[in-house]
Amino acid sequence: MKTKELVLGLLVVSLILSCGCADVVGGYIQISVNGNWQVTGFDALKNPMPVKTELTAVNQGTADAKDVRVDVIFLYNNKQILKEQAYFGIIQAGDAKTIQSTFFLTLPENFDGDKIEMKFGDIYSEGEKLT
């Protein structure tokens, strides 16, 4: 039973997304995001199920990125079940920032843990979507 696998183990998935924006005064912003998620212990028996994430954003550009936000999307069986933003704040040029967040996923009864997926959507700096 997949639920028992989640209860007994630790489910970790790593993902990477990179977006950039050219022509910022004094340089450019290029943000890469990666992260993992996990469900431990009896949390796998709860619904909504708490999912702990650790996300890292790296500014590989030459300008500081302010008010950085990233769309975090969870899918179950290839269907979106959650979309929320993670807030990173300021990430200086050439620097990285790691945050930890908990999201709550509402899943069907007798779900299959192998069908849960996390991905990243749009990345924003000062309200502007980076392309």
C-alpha positions as CSV (number, residue, x, y, z in Angstrom):
1,M,0.0,0.0,0.0
2,K,1.5,3.3,-1.1
3,T,0.4,5.2,2.0
4,K,2.5,2.9,4.2
5,E,5.5,3.6,2.0
6,L,5.0,7.3,2.7
7,V,4.5,6.7,6.4
8,L,7.6,4.5,6.8
9,G,9.9,6.4,4.5
10,L,10.9,9.8,3.3
11,L,9.8,11.0,-0.1
12,V,12.1,13.5,-1.7
13,V,12.0,15.0,-5.1
14,S,14.3,17.6,-6.6
15,L,13.4,20.0,-9.3
16,I,15.1,22.9,-11.1
17,L,13.7,25.8,-13.0
18,S,15.6,28.8,-14.3
19,C,14.3,32.2,-15.6
20,G,16.0,35.4,-16.4
21,C,15.3,39.0,-17.2
22,A,17.6,41.2,-19.3
23,D,18.1,44.9,-19.2
24,V,17.7,45.7,-15.5
25,V,19.4,49.0,-14.6
26,G,22.9,48.1,-13.7
27,G,22.8,44.6,-15.1
28,Y,20.4,41.6,-15.4
29,I,18.6,39.2,-13.2
30,Q,18.7,35.4,-13.7
31,I,17.1,33.2,-11.1
32,S,17.3,29.5,-10.8
33,V,15.1,27.6,-8.4
34,N,15.5,24.0,-7.1
35,G,13.9,22.2,-4.2
36,N,12.7,19.1,-2.6
37,W,9.6,18.0,-0.7
38,Q,9.0,15.3,1.9
39,V,6.3,13.7,3.9
40,T,7.3,12.0,7.1
41,G,5.8,9.9,9.8
42,F,2.0,10.0,10.3
43,D,1.6,13.2,8.2
44,A,1.0,10.8,5.3
45,L,-2.3,9.8,7.0
46,K,-3.6,13.3,7.2
47,N,-5.8,15.0,4.6
48,P,-5.0,17.6,3.8
49,M,-1.5,16.2,4.0
50,P,1.3,18.6,5.2
51,V,4.3,18.6,2.8
52,K,7.5,20.1,3.9
53,T,9.6,21.8,1.3
54,E,13.1,23.2,1.1
55,L,13.6,25.6,-1.8
56,T,16.7,27.4,-3.0
57,A,16.8,30.3,-5.4
58,V,20.1,31.4,-6.9
59,N,20.6,34.8,-8.6
60,Q,23.1,34.1,-11.4
61,G,22.7,37.6,-12.8
62,T,24.6,40.8,-12.3
63,A,21.8,42.8,-10.6
64,D,20.1,42.3,-7.2
65,A,16.7,40.8,-7.4
66,K,14.1,42.2,-5.0
67,D,10.8,40.8,-3.8
68,V,11.5,37.4,-5.4
69,R,8.5,35.1,-5.5
70,V,8.1,31.7,-7.2
71,D,5.0,29.8,-8.1
72,V,5.1,26.3,-6.5
73,I,2.8,23.8,-8.1
74,F,1.8,20.4,-6.9
75,L,0.3,17.8,-9.2
76,Y,-1.4,14.5,-8.5
77,N,-1.8,12.1,-11.4
78,N,-0.7,15.0,-13.7
79,K,-3.5,17.3,-12.4
80,Q,-2.8,20.5,-10.5
81,I,-4.0,20.2,-6.9
82,L,-2.2,23.2,-5.4
83,K,-0.5,26.4,-6.6
84,E,0.9,28.8,-4.1
85,Q,3.8,31.4,-4.1
86,A,7.0,31.0,-2.1
87,Y,8.6,34.3,-1.0
88,F,12.3,34.7,-1.1
89,G,12.7,38.4,-0.6
90,I,15.9,40.0,-1.8
91,I,18.6,37.9,-3.5
92,Q,21.7,39.7,-4.3
93,A,23.6,39.2,-7.6
94,G,25.6,36.0,-7.4
95,D,24.0,34.9,-4.1
96,A,21.5,32.2,-3.1
97,K,18.7,32.0,-0.5
98,T,17.1,28.9,0.9
99,I,13.7,28.8,2.6
100,Q,11.6,26.1,4.2
101,S,7.8,26.1,3.7
102,T,4.9,23.7,4.5
103,F,2.1,23.3,2.0
104,F,-1.1,21.3,2.6
105,L,-2.3,18.9,-0.2
106,T,-5.8,17.6,-0.4
107,L,-5.6,14.1,-1.9
108,P,-8.1,11.5,-2.9
109,E,-8.7,8.5,-0.6
110,N,-6.2,5.7,-1.2
111,F,-3.8,7.9,-3.1
112,D,-0.7,6.7,-4.8
113,G,2.4,8.6,-3.4
114,D,4.3,8.0,-6.7
115,K,1.8,10.2,-8.5
116,I,2.6,13.4,-6.5
117,E,4.8,15.8,-8.3
118,M,6.2,19.3,-7.4
119,K,7.2,21.8,-10.1
120,F,7.9,25.5,-10.3
121,G,5.9,27.9,-12.4
122,D,6.6,31.6,-12.9
123,I,9.4,33.5,-11.1
124,Y,8.8,37.2,-10.2
125,S,11.0,40.0,-9.1
126,E,9.3,43.2,-7.9
127,G,6.0,42.0,-9.3
128,E,7.5,41.5,-12.8
129,K,7.5,38.0,-14.3
130,L,11.0,37.0,-15.4
131,T,11.1,35.4,-18.8
